[in-house]
């Protein structure tokens, strides 16, 4: 077929990720419109090539061998407010997430102010049901515009269609690889910021902060934990939180408590459905001996955030995988809990 799509060969992927790790894509193309997405999918199908969709590269771990097919970088931009007085926004999947956060705050719309400073693009947020500091995007997403690679049609999926759960949606579970997100519609609201997160509530105790104040405070907290991208800071060369907070049967808590010699009520935990609790992965790592700054090689743990595995410079996928496997095995042996990696593996 005749195509206007520019396809590059052997494109390095490491510079396109926040981890800065991994090999090259055999083929690479940027999609700046929905027609580019259609052409790219057809191009890959005609050649029998696997397709991987890349956004901001903030939640990826690319293998040293790279990717053998076509990597499609979604770069569809735009933040459109439905009406000047409406809290509805339609945002291109390739738009920088933090740009949208600022646009919403400028319009005095609440609902995502606690998600300020998160790296990546808008299209990646429904995939992982991104959340932090008391908010999740599933609370404000109304619709997701997608290209169905099976039917080769564009369609709108409702919030219910996406089946959001903690760090999950159909996009990374039951329908992984089927849909390519091109836009997201958010329904925000006019009102006060969310102060559900304890650290934020303490910061503003006794007063009512603006949306802007909350967003800037969140960015400040993230920077203090090495979770805000800062050029030249190796603690920021990561994929964010590397392990999910495990959700386990409540009967597991006494075993965890016994392993560290504390009472069951001393184990930090949150209710997570009938008979289940969520445990902080960072706490489990620390109790298993994986503290801030752990490791002497190119891959290690951030000096400011226990859950962030980092590339200190020159780390390979193999380096990160070894550290990951050591942590998982040790935590499983000590607590009987198997941690799950949060970043997506490419290749």
C-alpha positions as CSV (number, residue, x, y, z in Angstrom):
1,X,0.0,0.0,0.0
2,X,1.1,3.6,-0.5
3,X,1.8,5.3,2.8
4,X,2.8,8.7,4.0
5,X,4.0,7.2,7.2
6,X,7.8,7.5,7.8
7,X,9.2,4.3,9.0
8,X,12.8,4.3,10.4
9,X,15.0,1.3,10.9
10,X,17.1,0.2,13.9
11,X,15.9,3.1,16.1
12,X,17.4,3.1,19.6
13,X,14.7,2.9,22.2
14,X,16.7,3.6,25.4
15,X,16.7,7.4,24.8
16,X,12.9,7.3,24.5
17,X,12.4,5.8,28.0
18,X,12.9,7.2,31.4
19,X,14.9,4.2,32.4
20,X,17.4,4.8,29.6
21,X,17.9,1.0,29.1
22,X,17.4,-1.3,26.1
23,X,18.2,-2.1,22.5
24,X,16.7,-0.8,19.3
25,X,13.4,-1.2,17.4
26,X,13.8,-3.0,14.1
27,X,11.3,-0.5,12.7
28,X,9.9,2.7,14.2
29,X,7.2,5.2,13.3
30,X,5.6,8.2,14.9
31,X,1.8,8.6,14.7
32,X,0.6,12.2,14.8
33,X,-3.0,11.5,13.7
34,X,-5.5,8.6,13.7
35,X,-4.8,8.0,10.0
36,X,-1.1,7.4,10.9
37,X,-2.3,4.8,13.4
38,X,-4.3,3.0,10.7
39,X,-1.4,3.0,8.3
40,X,1.1,1.8,10.8
41,X,-1.1,-1.2,11.8
42,X,-1.7,-2.1,8.2
43,X,2.1,-1.7,7.5
44,X,3.0,-4.1,10.3
45,X,0.2,-6.6,9.4
46,X,1.3,-6.8,5.7
47,X,4.8,-7.8,6.8
48,X,3.8,-10.1,9.6
49,X,5.5,-8.0,12.2
50,X,4.7,-7.6,15.9
51,X,3.6,-4.1,16.9
52,X,4.3,-2.3,20.1
53,X,2.7,1.0,21.0
54,X,5.0,3.5,22.8
55,X,3.9,6.6,24.7
56,X,6.1,8.6,27.0
57,X,8.4,5.6,27.9
58,X,7.9,6.2,31.6
59,X,6.7,2.7,32.5
60,X,8.8,0.5,30.3
61,X,11.7,-1.9,30.6
62,X,13.2,-2.6,27.2
63,X,15.2,-5.8,26.7
64,X,18.8,-5.5,25.6
65,X,17.8,-7.2,22.3
66,X,15.3,-4.4,21.5
67,X,12.1,-5.1,19.7
68,X,11.9,-7.2,16.5
69,X,8.9,-5.5,14.9
70,X,7.4,-2.0,14.6
71,X,7.4,0.4,17.5
72,X,4.6,2.9,17.0
73,X,5.2,6.1,19.0
74,X,1.8,7.8,19.7
75,X,2.3,11.6,19.3
76,X,-1.3,12.8,18.9
77,X,-1.5,16.1,20.8
78,X,-4.2,18.5,21.9
79,X,-6.1,19.5,25.1
80,X,-9.7,20.5,24.2
81,X,-12.2,21.7,26.8
82,X,-15.7,20.9,25.6
83,X,-17.0,24.4,26.5
84,X,-15.4,27.2,28.4
85,X,-17.7,26.5,31.3
86,X,-17.6,22.7,31.1
87,X,-15.2,20.4,33.1
88,X,-15.1,18.0,30.2
89,X,-11.8,17.6,28.4
90,X,-10.8,15.6,25.3
91,X,-7.1,15.0,25.3
92,X,-4.8,13.5,22.6
93,X,-3.1,10.3,23.7
94,X,0.3,11.8,22.9
95,X,-0.2,14.8,25.0
96,X,2.3,15.1,28.0
97,X,0.3,14.2,31.1
98,X,1.6,17.1,33.2
99,X,0.7,19.6,30.5
100,X,-2.9,18.4,30.8
101,X,-2.8,18.6,34.6
102,X,-1.7,22.3,34.4
103,X,-4.4,23.0,31.8
104,X,-7.1,21.5,34.0
105,X,-5.9,23.6,37.0
106,X,-5.8,26.7,34.9
107,X,-9.5,26.1,34.1
108,X,-10.1,25.7,37.8
109,X,-11.1,22.0,37.3
110,X,-10.3,19.5,40.1
111,X,-9.9,15.7,40.0
112,X,-6.3,15.2,38.8
113,X,-4.3,17.8,40.8
114,X,-2.7,15.0,43.0
115,X,-1.4,13.3,39.8
116,X,0.9,16.3,39.0
117,X,4.4,15.5,38.1
118,X,3.8,12.0,36.8
119,X,5.9,11.4,33.7
120,X,4.5,10.0,30.5
121,X,1.7,10.7,28.1
122,X,-2.1,10.8,28.5
123,X,-2.7,7.6,26.5
124,X,-0.8,5.6,29.0
125,X,-2.9,6.6,32.0
126,X,-6.0,4.5,31.4
127,X,-3.8,1.5,30.6
128,X,-2.3,1.3,34.1
129,X,-5.1,3.2,35.8
130,X,-2.5,5.6,37.0
131,X,-2.9,6.7,40.6
132,X,-1.0,8.6,43.3
133,X,-1.6,10.6,46.5
134,X,-5.3,9.7,46.8
135,X,-6.4,9.9,43.2
136,X,-6.7,7.5,40.2
137,X,-7.5,8.4,36.6
138,X,-10.4,6.0,36.6
139,X,-12.3,8.4,38.9
140,X,-12.4,11.0,36.1
141,X,-12.1,9.1,32.8
142,X,-15.5,9.1,31.0
143,X,-14.4,7.6,27.6
144,X,-11.4,6.3,25.8
145,X,-11.0,6.6,22.1
146,X,-9.2,3.5,20.6
147,X,-8.3,1.8,17.4
148,X,-9.3,-1.9,17.5
149,X,-6.5,-3.9,15.8
150,X,-8.9,-6.8,15.3
151,X,-11.8,-5.1,13.6
152,X,-9.6,-2.3,12.2
153,X,-12.1,0.3,13.4
154,X,-12.0,3.3,15.8
155,X,-14.5,3.3,18.7
156,X,-15.2,4.8,22.0
157,X,-15.0,2.7,25.2
158,X,-16.9,3.8,28.3
159,X,-15.4,3.9,31.7
160,X,-17.3,0.7,32.4
161,X,-15.9,-1.0,29.3
162,X,-12.4,-0.4,30.5
163,X,-12.9,-2.4,33.8
164,X,-10.6,-0.4,35.9
165,X,-9.0,-1.9,39.0
166,X,-5.9,-1.1,41.0
167,X,-3.2,-0.5,38.3
168,X,-5.3,-2.5,35.8
169,X,-7.7,-2.2,32.9
170,X,-8.6,-4.3,29.9
171,X,-5.7,-2.7,28.1
172,X,-3.1,-4.5,30.2
173,X,-5.1,-7.6,31.1
174,X,-7.8,-9.3,29.1
175,X,-7.4,-7.2,25.9
176,X,-3.7,-6.6,26.1
177,X,-2.3,-5.5,22.6
178,X,-5.8,-5.2,21.0
179,X,-6.5,-1.5,21.4
180,X,-4.4,1.5,20.6
181,X,-5.5,4.6,22.6
182,X,-5.7,7.8,20.6
183,X,-7.6,10.1,22.9
184,X,-9.1,10.2,26.4
185,X,-12.2,12.1,27.6
186,X,-12.0,13.3,31.3
187,X,-14.9,14.5,33.3
188,X,-13.4,16.7,36.0
189,X,-15.3,19.0,38.5
190,X,-15.3,22.4,39.9
191,X,-14.5,22.4,43.6
192,X,-11.8,21.8,46.3
193,X,-8.7,19.7,45.8
194,X,-8.5,16.1,47.1
195,X,-6.6,15.8,50.4
196,X,-7.2,12.1,51.0
197,X,-3.5,11.3,51.2
198,X,-2.2,11.7,54.8
199,X,1.0,13.5,53.9
200,X,-0.9,16.1,51.8
201,X,-3.5,16.5,54.5
202,X,-0.8,17.2,57.1
203,X,0.8,19.8,54.8
204,X,-2.4,21.8,54.6
205,X,-3.8,21.2,58.0
206,X,-6.0,24.1,59.1
207,X,-6.3,25.8,55.7
208,X,-7.9,25.3,52.3
209,X,-5.2,25.2,49.6
210,X,-5.8,26.0,45.9
211,X,-5.6,23.3,43.2
212,X,-2.3,24.9,42.1
213,X,-0.8,24.7,45.7
214,X,-1.7,21.0,45.9
215,X,-0.2,20.2,42.5
216,X,3.0,22.0,43.3
217,X,3.2,20.3,46.7
218,X,2.8,16.9,45.0
219,X,5.6,17.8,42.6
220,X,7.8,18.8,45.5
221,X,7.1,15.5,47.3
222,X,7.8,13.5,44.2
223,X,11.1,15.4,43.6
224,X,12.1,14.6,47.2
225,X,11.5,10.9,46.4
226,X,13.4,11.1,43.1
227,X,10.1,10.5,41.3
228,X,10.1,13.8,39.4
229,X,12.2,13.8,36.2
230,X,15.2,16.0,36.7
231,X,18.1,16.1,34.2
232,X,21.3,14.7,35.5
233,X,19.7,13.0,38.6
234,X,20.4,9.3,38.4
235,X,17.7,8.7,41.0
236,X,15.2,9.8,38.4
237,X,16.5,7.3,35.8
238,X,13.9,4.7,36.5
239,X,10.5,3.5,35.5
240,X,8.9,4.8,38.7
241,X,7.6,2.4,41.2
242,X,8.9,-1.0,40.1
243,X,6.7,-3.3,42.1
244,X,2.9,-3.2,42.6
245,X,1.6,-3.1,46.2
246,X,0.4,-6.7,46.7
247,X,-3.2,-7.5,47.5
248,X,-3.3,-10.5,49.7
249,X,-5.8,-12.5,51.9
250,X,-6.1,-10.9,55.3
251,X,-4.9,-14.2,56.8
252,X,-1.5,-13.5,55.4
253,X,-0.9,-10.6,57.8
254,X,0.0,-12.6,60.9
255,X,2.7,-14.5,58.8
256,X,4.1,-11.2,57.6
257,X,4.1,-9.8,61.1
258,X,5.8,-12.9,62.5
259,X,8.5,-12.7,59.9
260,X,9.6,-9.3,61.2
261,X,8.7,-9.8,64.9
262,X,5.8,-7.3,65.2
263,X,2.1,-7.5,66.1
264,X,-0.3,-8.0,63.1
265,X,-1.8,-4.5,63.7
266,X,1.7,-3.0,63.3
267,X,1.9,-4.1,59.6
268,X,0.8,-1.2,57.4
269,X,-2.2,-2.3,55.4
270,X,-5.4,-1.0,53.7
271,X,-8.6,-2.9,53.1
272,X,-8.8,-4.0,49.5
273,X,-12.1,-5.8,49.1
274,X,-13.8,-8.7,50.9
275,X,-11.2,-10.5,53.0
276,X,-8.3,-8.9,51.4
277,X,-5.7,-6.2,52.3
278,X,-3.2,-4.2,50.3
279,X,0.4,-4.2,51.7
280,X,3.0,-1.5,50.8
281,X,5.6,-3.1,48.6
282,X,8.2,-0.6,49.8
283,X,7.7,-1.8,53.4
284,X,8.2,-5.4,52.4
285,X,11.4,-4.5,50.5
286,X,12.9,-2.6,53.4
287,X,12.0,-5.4,55.9
288,X,13.7,-7.9,53.5
289,X,16.9,-5.9,53.5
290,X,16.4,-3.9,50.2
291,X,16.7,-0.4,51.6
292,X,17.3,3.0,49.8
293,X,20.6,3.0,48.0
294,X,20.9,-0.8,47.8
295,X,23.3,-2.2,45.3
296,X,26.8,-1.3,44.2
297,X,26.5,-1.9,40.4
298,X,25.0,0.1,37.5
299,X,21.5,-1.0,38.6
300,X,20.4,-0.4,42.1
301,X,17.6,1.1,44.3
302,X,17.1,4.8,44.5
303,X,18.6,6.6,47.5
304,X,15.3,8.4,47.9
305,X,12.6,5.8,47.1
306,X,12.7,2.2,48.0
307,X,10.4,1.1,45.2
308,X,12.4,2.7,42.4
309,X,15.0,0.6,40.7
310,X,17.4,2.9,38.9
311,X,20.0,3.0,36.2
312,X,23.0,4.7,37.8
313,X,24.7,4.8,34.3
314,X,25.4,2.1,31.8
315,X,22.9,-0.4,33.3
316,X,21.5,-3.1,31.0
317,X,18.3,-4.9,31.0
318,X,20.2,-8.0,32.4
319,X,21.4,-5.9,35.3
320,X,17.9,-4.8,36.2
321,X,16.5,-8.3,35.8
322,X,19.1,-9.8,38.1
323,X,18.2,-7.2,40.8
324,X,14.5,-7.7,40.2
325,X,14.7,-11.5,40.5
326,X,16.8,-11.2,43.7
327,X,14.2,-8.9,45.3
328,X,11.2,-11.1,44.3
329,X,12.9,-14.3,45.5
330,X,13.9,-12.9,48.9
331,X,10.5,-11.3,49.6
332,X,8.8,-14.6,48.6
333,X,11.0,-16.6,50.8
334,X,10.6,-14.4,53.8
335,X,6.9,-13.4,53.6
336,X,5.3,-15.9,51.1
337,X,4.3,-13.0,48.9
338,X,5.3,-12.9,45.2
339,X,5.7,-9.3,44.1
340,X,4.6,-8.3,40.6
341,X,6.6,-5.9,38.3
342,X,4.8,-2.8,37.4
343,X,6.8,-1.6,34.3
344,X,5.9,-3.2,31.0
345,X,8.5,-5.5,29.5
346,X,9.3,-4.7,25.8
347,X,11.0,-7.4,23.7
